[in-house]
Amino acid sequence: MPYAQQWSLTMQYQLTQTTVVQATYQGLKGTHLIGSFAAPLNTPKLSDLLSNIRSHANFTATTPNPWGIVQGNALVNESLMQSLFPYQNFFNQNLPEIYPRNGTSEYNGMYLSVNQRVSAGLTLLANYTWSKTMDNIAETNTTGGSGFGATVPQNPFDLSKEWSVALYDQPSRLKAGYFYALPFGRGQRFLGTANYFLNLLIGNVTTSGIMSIQSGLPNTINLGNPGYFYSTTPKGQSNCTVAAGCISNALPNAYSLRPDIVPGVPLINPNWKKAPFAAIPTPYLNAAAFRTPGSLDNPAFGNAPRTLAGARSPREFIFDMTVVKGLALSGRRRLDFTATFINAFNHPVYFGAATRTLYINSIGVFNTPANFGNLNPGNTSGFSRTIQVGAKFTF
């Protein structure tokens, strides 16, 4: 049964009459979590795949199945790949597992906050979060960058290699806010004796805002081809009739393949800011930092983690604010005009690279998509500056 454990410790101290500081540690562990993927039950073992690759077997060669399964009075053919499926009575079925409970997650976070009342009408708030979220399953409910939606494991039978920072992990986050009742108008510090009409013009004005600066989200990377997971069968062997030999894919759909990371090469292009949205843009991700894992007749999984903590999208900065002008009419009647500025400085927010699929071989990059590693300007559309104006009448 999926379950979660939480624990926390909070310490609060009032430094002065107007200043309160607080520190909180929060921990969480999820066990038997329902993942978005699972190895189909009819999936060949890695050891069987490797032994056939090294013997140059033809994975696409077919023969009539020995189990007597017929369709239209004819025996259904079975490929060499299908002959490796563990449930041979369903050799042509994937048998997917529904609601697999093989996921694990961990979260550790430290929160620091300060609440400072500067004056009768001004309050400042600030908090900083330093955290880390790790898991071995894809989070399918997030939106935005990195591989958001799904990340397929390399080896579905070994999720320990999928342990990495979560797709939604943002380790550093600073938020600061304020509330200020402007000291203008009748009874206030400035123009406290203003007449009725002047008070209507300058009095009862409040503003509040919140600034958020946080780390970007991790990107993901995968190979668009099976790398060295293929088998070359000479003519005359395993029903191969091609003079140059038969080449067959030896990586079933249940498996995926990530590249190796080249040591010493930056994952993010150092010059990406020069022309990220030009006709020929400067890519954000550096294709030269990746290579095909393994070698001929010795395929291997890549050492790139499921999510690239070292290749996060650019840092996010957003400032929202609200200005309210109140008009105190007679009795209980009051009219408030409100202006809200979402992302007031129109700062772009990037969720990551538009394309994170590479097609590479043993000697480098080839047939790489033109937009590989480029930031997608469409990802910023939901965070462009928005101004909302409204009014409220109370009576």
C-alpha positions as CSV (number, residue, x, y, z in Angstrom):
1,M,0.0,0.0,0.0
2,P,1.5,3.4,-0.9
3,Y,2.2,5.5,2.1
4,A,4.2,8.6,3.2
5,Q,6.0,9.5,6.4
6,Q,6.6,13.1,7.4
7,W,8.6,14.7,10.2
8,S,9.5,18.3,11.1
9,L,11.1,20.5,13.7
10,T,10.4,24.2,14.1
11,M,12.2,26.8,16.3
12,Q,10.8,30.4,16.6
13,Y,12.4,33.3,18.3
14,Q,11.3,36.9,18.8
15,L,14.4,39.0,18.5
16,T,12.7,42.3,19.2
17,Q,9.2,43.5,19.8
18,T,8.8,43.8,16.0
19,T,11.0,41.0,14.7
20,V,10.3,37.3,14.6
21,V,12.6,34.7,13.1
22,Q,11.7,31.1,12.4
23,A,13.7,28.0,11.3
24,T,12.0,24.8,10.2
25,Y,13.3,21.4,9.0
26,Q,10.9,19.3,7.0
27,G,11.4,15.7,5.9
28,L,9.3,13.4,3.9
29,K,9.6,9.8,2.6
30,G,7.3,8.1,0.1
31,T,7.2,4.3,-0.2
32,H,5.5,2.0,-2.7
33,L,4.5,5.0,-4.7
34,I,2.4,4.5,-7.9
35,G,4.6,5.2,-10.8
36,S,3.7,6.3,-14.3
37,F,5.6,3.3,-15.9
38,A,6.4,-0.3,-15.3
39,A,8.2,-2.9,-17.3
40,P,5.6,-4.9,-19.3
41,L,5.5,-8.3,-17.8
42,N,6.5,-9.8,-21.1
43,T,9.9,-8.2,-21.4
44,P,13.1,-10.0,-22.2
45,K,15.9,-10.1,-19.6
46,L,19.0,-7.9,-20.3
47,S,21.3,-11.0,-20.1
48,D,19.3,-12.7,-22.9
49,L,19.5,-9.6,-25.1
50,L,23.3,-9.3,-24.6
51,S,24.1,-12.9,-25.4
52,N,22.1,-12.8,-28.6
53,I,23.7,-9.5,-29.6
54,R,27.2,-11.0,-29.1
55,S,26.3,-14.0,-31.2
56,H,25.0,-11.7,-34.0
57,A,21.5,-13.2,-33.9
58,N,18.8,-11.8,-36.2
59,F,16.1,-10.4,-33.8
60,T,13.6,-9.9,-36.6
61,A,13.8,-13.4,-38.1
62,T,10.5,-15.2,-37.7
63,T,9.4,-18.8,-37.6
64,P,6.0,-20.4,-37.0
65,N,5.3,-20.4,-33.3
66,P,5.8,-23.9,-31.6
67,W,2.8,-23.4,-29.3
68,G,0.1,-24.0,-31.9
69,I,-1.4,-20.5,-31.7
70,V,-3.2,-19.9,-35.0
71,Q,-5.1,-17.1,-36.6
72,G,-7.2,-17.7,-39.7
73,N,-6.2,-21.4,-39.7
74,A,-2.5,-20.5,-40.0
75,L,0.2,-20.6,-37.3
76,V,1.2,-17.1,-36.1
77,N,4.9,-16.3,-36.7
78,E,7.1,-15.6,-33.7
79,S,10.2,-13.4,-34.0
80,L,13.5,-14.1,-32.2
81,M,12.8,-11.1,-30.0
82,Q,9.3,-12.5,-29.1
83,S,10.9,-15.9,-28.3
84,L,12.7,-14.3,-25.4
85,F,9.5,-13.2,-23.7
86,P,9.0,-15.0,-20.4
87,Y,5.2,-15.7,-21.0
88,Q,5.3,-17.6,-24.2
89,N,1.6,-18.4,-24.3
90,F,1.3,-14.6,-24.8
91,F,4.4,-14.2,-26.9
92,N,2.8,-11.4,-29.1
93,Q,1.4,-9.4,-26.1
94,N,3.2,-6.9,-23.9
95,L,1.1,-7.5,-20.8
96,P,1.5,-4.1,-19.2
97,E,1.3,-3.7,-15.4
98,I,-1.4,-1.3,-14.2
99,Y,-0.7,1.0,-11.2
100,P,2.8,-0.3,-10.3
101,R,3.8,0.5,-6.8
102,N,7.6,0.5,-7.1
103,G,8.3,4.2,-6.5
104,T,10.3,5.8,-3.7
105,S,10.9,9.5,-2.9
106,E,12.7,11.5,-0.3
107,Y,12.4,15.2,0.5
108,N,14.6,17.2,2.9
109,G,14.1,21.0,3.3
110,M,15.2,23.8,5.6
111,Y,13.1,27.0,5.8
112,L,14.3,30.3,7.3
113,S,11.9,33.2,7.6
114,V,11.9,36.7,9.0
115,N,8.8,38.8,9.9
116,Q,9.7,42.5,10.5
117,R,7.2,45.2,11.3
118,V,9.1,48.3,10.3
119,S,6.4,50.9,11.2
120,A,2.7,51.0,11.9
121,G,1.9,50.7,8.3
122,L,4.8,48.7,6.8
123,T,5.5,45.0,7.2
124,L,8.3,43.1,5.6
125,L,8.3,39.3,5.2
126,A,11.1,37.1,3.8
127,N,11.8,33.4,3.7
128,Y,14.4,31.2,2.2
129,T,14.1,27.5,1.4
130,W,17.0,25.1,0.8
131,S,15.8,21.7,-0.1
132,K,16.4,18.5,-2.2
133,T,13.8,16.1,-3.6
134,M,14.9,12.7,-4.9
135,D,12.9,9.9,-6.5
136,N,13.0,7.1,-9.0
137,I,9.7,7.6,-10.7
138,A,8.4,10.2,-13.1
139,E,6.0,12.8,-11.8
140,T,3.3,13.2,-14.5
141,N,1.3,16.0,-12.9
142,T,3.9,18.7,-13.2
143,T,4.0,21.1,-16.1
144,G,6.8,22.9,-17.8
145,G,10.4,22.1,-18.6
146,S,12.7,19.3,-18.3
147,G,11.1,16.1,-19.4
148,F,7.9,17.0,-17.7
149,G,5.2,14.4,-18.2
150,A,7.3,11.2,-18.3
151,T,10.8,9.9,-18.1
152,V,11.2,6.3,-19.2
153,P,13.7,4.2,-17.3
154,Q,16.7,2.7,-19.0
155,N,16.4,-0.7,-17.3
156,P,12.9,-1.1,-15.9
157,F,14.1,-4.1,-13.8
158,D,16.7,-1.9,-12.0
159,L,15.1,1.3,-10.7
160,S,18.1,2.0,-8.4
161,K,19.8,3.5,-11.5
162,E,16.8,5.9,-11.8
163,W,17.4,7.5,-8.4
164,S,18.0,11.2,-9.1
165,V,16.6,14.7,-8.3
166,A,12.9,14.9,-9.1
167,L,11.6,16.7,-12.2
168,Y,10.1,19.4,-10.0
169,D,13.2,19.8,-7.7
170,Q,14.1,23.5,-7.1
171,P,16.8,23.5,-4.3
172,S,17.0,27.2,-3.7
173,R,14.1,29.5,-3.3
174,L,13.9,33.1,-1.9
175,K,10.7,34.9,-1.4
176,A,10.3,38.4,0.0
177,G,7.1,40.4,0.4
178,Y,5.8,43.6,1.8
179,F,2.6,45.3,2.8
180,Y,2.5,49.1,3.1
181,A,-0.3,51.4,4.0
182,L,0.9,54.8,2.6
183,P,0.9,57.4,5.4
184,F,-1.0,60.1,3.4
185,G,-4.4,61.5,4.1
186,R,-6.5,62.4,7.1
187,G,-5.2,61.1,10.4
188,Q,-1.9,59.9,8.8
189,R,1.6,61.2,9.2
190,F,1.5,63.3,6.1
191,L,-1.3,65.7,5.1
192,G,-3.2,64.5,8.2
193,T,-5.5,67.5,8.1
194,A,-6.4,67.2,4.5
195,N,-9.9,68.2,3.6
196,Y,-12.5,65.8,2.4
197,F,-11.7,66.1,-1.4
198,L,-7.9,65.9,-0.9
199,N,-8.3,62.9,1.3
200,L,-10.4,61.2,-1.4
201,L,-7.5,61.8,-3.8
202,I,-4.5,60.7,-1.8
203,G,-5.8,58.8,1.3
204,N,-6.4,55.1,1.8
205,V,-3.8,53.8,-0.5
206,T,-2.1,50.4,0.2
207,T,0.3,48.3,-1.8
208,S,1.7,44.9,-1.4
209,G,4.0,42.7,-3.4
210,I,6.0,39.5,-3.4
211,M,9.3,38.7,-5.1
212,S,10.3,35.1,-5.9
213,I,13.8,34.0,-7.0
214,Q,14.3,30.3,-7.4
215,S,16.5,27.7,-9.0
216,G,15.6,26.4,-12.4
217,L,14.2,22.9,-13.1
218,P,16.4,20.0,-14.2
219,N,16.5,19.0,-17.8
220,T,16.4,15.4,-19.1
221,I,18.3,13.8,-22.0
222,N,17.7,10.6,-23.9
223,L,19.0,8.9,-27.1
224,G,16.6,8.7,-30.1
225,N,18.3,5.6,-31.3
226,P,19.3,2.3,-29.7
227,G,23.0,3.1,-29.7
228,Y,24.9,-0.2,-29.7
229,F,21.9,-2.2,-28.9
230,Y,21.6,-3.7,-32.3
231,S,22.8,-7.0,-33.9
232,T,24.5,-7.5,-37.3
233,T,23.8,-10.9,-38.7
234,P,25.9,-12.2,-41.6
235,K,24.2,-13.5,-44.8
236,G,23.1,-17.0,-44.4
237,Q,22.8,-16.9,-40.6
238,S,19.5,-16.7,-38.8
239,N,17.5,-16.5,-42.0
240,C,19.4,-13.4,-43.2
241,T,19.4,-13.1,-47.0
242,V,20.9,-9.6,-47.3
243,A,24.4,-9.6,-48.8
244,A,25.6,-6.8,-46.5
245,G,24.1,-8.5,-43.5
246,C,20.9,-7.9,-41.5
247,I,20.8,-5.2,-38.9
248,S,18.1,-5.6,-36.2
249,N,17.2,-3.4,-33.2
250,A,17.8,-5.3,-30.0
251,L,16.3,-2.8,-27.5
252,P,12.7,-3.6,-26.7
253,N,10.3,-0.8,-26.0
254,A,10.3,-1.4,-22.3
255,Y,13.9,-0.2,-22.2
256,S,15.2,3.2,-23.0
257,L,18.7,4.6,-23.5
258,R,20.5,7.7,-22.1
259,P,23.9,8.9,-23.3
260,D,27.2,8.9,-21.4
261,I,28.3,12.3,-20.1
262,V,31.7,13.4,-21.4
263,P,33.9,14.4,-18.4
264,G,35.0,18.0,-18.3
265,V,32.6,19.3,-21.0
266,P,29.9,21.7,-19.7
267,L,26.3,20.4,-20.0
268,I,25.1,24.0,-20.6
269,N,26.5,26.0,-23.5
270,P,28.5,28.8,-21.9
271,N,27.4,31.2,-24.7
272,W,23.7,30.4,-24.7
273,K,22.7,34.0,-23.8
274,K,24.2,35.5,-26.9
275,A,21.4,34.5,-29.3
276,P,18.9,32.1,-27.7
277,F,16.1,33.0,-30.1
278,A,17.9,34.0,-33.3
279,A,17.2,32.4,-36.7
280,I,20.1,30.1,-35.9
281,P,19.9,30.1,-32.1
282,T,22.7,29.3,-29.6
283,P,21.6,26.0,-27.9
284,Y,21.1,26.0,-24.2
285,L,22.2,22.3,-23.8
286,N,25.6,21.4,-25.1
287,A,25.4,18.4,-27.5
288,A,29.2,17.9,-27.2
289,A,28.8,16.9,-23.6
290,F,27.2,13.6,-24.5
291,R,28.3,10.4,-26.3
292,T,27.0,6.9,-27.0
293,P,27.6,4.4,-24.2
294,G,29.2,1.0,-24.7
295,S,30.9,-0.3,-27.9
296,L,30.2,-2.7,-30.8
297,D,29.0,-6.1,-29.5
298,N,29.2,-4.7,-25.9
299,P,26.2,-2.3,-25.6
300,A,25.7,-0.5,-22.3
301,F,23.3,1.9,-20.6
302,G,24.4,5.5,-20.3
303,N,25.7,7.1,-17.1
304,A,23.6,10.2,-17.5
305,P,21.1,10.4,-14.6
306,R,17.4,10.4,-15.2
307,T,17.4,14.2,-14.5
308,L,20.3,16.5,-15.0
309,A,20.7,18.5,-11.8
310,G,23.8,20.2,-13.5
311,A,21.8,21.3,-16.4
312,R,18.8,23.2,-15.0
313,S,16.7,25.7,-16.8
314,P,17.7,29.4,-16.1
315,R,16.9,30.8,-12.7
316,E,13.4,32.1,-12.3
317,F,12.6,35.7,-11.1
318,I,9.0,36.9,-10.7
319,F,7.7,40.0,-8.9
320,D,3.9,40.5,-8.4
321,M,2.3,43.5,-6.8
322,T,-1.0,45.0,-6.0
323,V,-2.1,48.7,-5.4
324,V,-5.5,49.4,-3.8
325,K,-7.0,52.9,-3.6
326,G,-9.9,53.1,-1.2
327,L,-12.6,55.8,-1.2
328,A,-14.5,56.1,2.1
329,L,-17.9,57.4,1.2
330,S,-20.7,58.1,3.7
331,G,-21.7,55.6,6.4
332,R,-20.7,52.1,5.5
333,R,-20.3,52.8,1.8
334,R,-16.8,52.3,0.4
335,L,-15.4,52.0,-3.1
336,D,-12.0,50.2,-3.7
337,F,-10.1,50.3,-6.9
338,T,-7.5,47.6,-7.4
339,A,-4.6,47.1,-9.8
340,T,-2.7,43.8,-9.8
341,F,0.6,43.4,-11.7
342,I,1.5,39.7,-12.3
343,N,5.2,39.4,-13.3
344,A,5.4,43.2,-13.1
345,F,8.9,43.4,-14.7
346,N,8.0,41.0,-17.5
347,H,10.9,38.8,-16.7
348,P,11.1,35.7,-18.9
349,V,10.7,32.3,-17.3
350,Y,12.2,29.4,-19.1
351,F,11.2,25.8,-18.3
352,G,14.0,24.1,-20.2
353,A,15.1,22.9,-23.6
354,A,12.5,22.4,-26.3
355,T,14.1,19.1,-27.5
356,R,16.3,16.8,-25.4
357,T,16.6,13.8,-27.8
358,L,20.0,13.1,-29.4
359,Y,20.9,10.8,-32.2
360,I,24.6,9.9,-31.7
361,N,27.0,7.2,-32.6
362,S,30.5,6.2,-31.4
363,I,32.3,9.1,-33.2
364,G,30.1,12.0,-32.2
365,V,26.8,13.7,-32.9
366,F,24.9,13.1,-36.1
367,N,21.4,13.8,-37.4
368,T,20.8,15.9,-34.3
369,P,17.4,17.8,-34.4
370,A,17.9,21.4,-35.5
371,N,16.3,22.6,-32.2
372,F,18.1,20.3,-29.9
373,G,18.9,22.0,-26.6
374,N,17.3,25.3,-27.7
375,L,15.2,27.2,-25.2
376,N,11.6,27.3,-26.3
377,P,10.2,30.9,-26.3
378,G,6.7,29.4,-26.1
379,N,7.4,28.2,-22.6
380,T,7.4,31.8,-21.4
381,S,3.9,32.7,-22.7
382,G,2.1,31.7,-19.4
383,F,4.4,34.0,-17.4
384,S,4.3,37.3,-19.4
385,R,3.3,40.4,-17.6
386,T,-0.5,40.6,-16.8
387,I,-2.3,43.7,-15.5
388,Q,-5.7,43.2,-13.9
389,V,-7.9,46.2,-12.9
390,G,-11.0,45.9,-10.7
391,A,-13.3,47.7,-8.4
392,K,-15.4,46.8,-5.3
393,F,-18.3,48.6,-3.8
394,T,-19.2,47.9,-0.2
395,F,-22.4,49.2,1.4
